[in-house]
Amino acid sequence: MSTKDSPERARAALDGPAPRVLVIQAPYYADVVGGMLRGARAVLDEIGARVDVADVAGAFELPAALRMALRRGNWDGFLLLGCVVRGETDHYTFICDAVCQGVMALSVETGAPLGFGLLTVDTIEQAIARSRDDRMNKGAEAAHAMVQQIALARRFAS
């Protein structure tokens, strides 16, 4: 689905107690990731979530930080935010593949409710377009996905 096709989302809702959420962000592109975090916080505020934020150096560190949090923390859901912009070398491909595979492996292994907001773009302009304070904000989209996963985990737990 392209950003232009992103649907209007209803207000976030979650039955039960307000969740505790950990946002792990890689603010290498601080303005972009900050915009995504603003979008995510708007969604999380709708459900009264208690939000903790942890920074990592870059996107590559997101899966390892998630693994640490899963082992040591007590959160109901996890939201990963970051941005990788294509450069002149293959580094982009290696980073994107490694991060996506690492996060997916942890997701499948643990069943933890995750929202995955990693922008993988060709230009910084594309990243800015996906982090604005509008309906196309990918941080908000990832937060909505995480809230749905928390709801599903609660449903399956009962």
N, C-alpha and C positions, 0 to 999 in steps of 0.2 A: 504494500500500500504506500503510495506516495504521500508526502506531507500535505499536498494540496487536497488529497482525498480524505484526510483525517476527519472522522465524524465529530459532530458536536456531542459532547458527553454530558450525561445527566450529573447532577450533584452526587458526589461520592457518598455512599452509605455503608454502614457496617453494623450488624447486630452484635450485641454484647459489649463488653468493656472497651474503652479506648485502647488501641494497641500501642505498644512501645515499638518504635521503628528506628533502625539504624540506617543512616545514609552514609555510604562510603563514596567519597568523591575524589576524583583526580583533577584538581583545578589548574592543570597546566595551561589551559585556555580559560583563565579566571572569569572573564566576562561571559563567555558562553556557558560554562558550568554554573556560574552564579545565576544566570537567567533560567537555566533548567531547575536549579534548586528553588528559585522563587516559584516557578510553576508547580513543582512538587509540593512545596509547603502550602500552597493554596488548597490543593487537594487534601493534604493531610490535616489541615486546619478544619476542614469540613467534617471530619470524623473525630476530632479532638485528640489526635495522635500525639503521643509524647515522642519527640524527635531528638535523637542524638546524631551528631555529625562527626565523622572521622575523615581526615584528609590522608591521601597517599600521594606519592611522588608523581605517578603517571598511570595511564591505563593498564600497563603491564602488571602493576601491583594490585589491581582490583581483586582478582581471584584469591590471591594469598591472604589479603586482608579479610575477605569474606570467610575464608576457612578459619582464620584466627577467631573471628567474631562468632562463628558457629560453635566453636569449641569452648569459648570462654564467656559468652554473653547470654543474656536472657531477653532476646527481642522476639516480637511476634512476626516481624517482617524486615526485609532488607531491600534497600534501594541503592543501586549502583549508578553513578553518574560520571561521565567523562566524555572526551572528544579526541578523536585521532583524525588529523588532516593529512591527506596524501601529499607526499613530498616527491623528491626526484629519485629515490631509491626504493628497493624492495622492503625496506624497514616497515612501512605502512602495512603491507600484506602480512608480514610475520607477526606484528603486534596484534592486528585485528583478529587473525586466526587464533593466536594463542589465547587471547583474552576471551573470545567467544567460546572456544572449546573448554577453557578452564571453568568458566562460569556455568556452562551447560553441564559439565561433568558433576560439579557440586550440586547443581539444582536437581539432577536426576538421582544422585547418590543420597542426598539428604531430604529431599522434598520440601525444603525450606521455602516459604513464600518470598519470591523475589520479584523485583521490578528492575529491568535491565535497560538503563538509559545511556548507552554508549553510542555517541554519534560517530559514524565512520563516513567522512565526507571528502570530496575532492577539493573544496575551497573553504576558506574561512567564512565567506559570504553565505555558503550553504549552512554552516554551523550557526551563524547568527540568525538566519531565518528560522531555524528549528529551536531557538532558545528565547525567542521574543515572548512578551507577555500577551499571548493570544492563544487561540484554540489549537494552534499547530505546535505548541511547546512540547517537546519530547520528554522533558522531565515530568510534566503533568501526566502525559500519556503513560510513562513507566510507573508513576505513583498509582494511577488508576488500576493498572495491571496487578501491582503488588496488593492493593486493597482487595481485589477479586480473589487473589491467591490466599490471602489471610482468611477471607470468608469461606473459601473452599476447605482450607485446613481445619477451620472450626467445625464446619459441617461434617467432615469425615471423622473428627475426633469424638463426636457425640454419638 
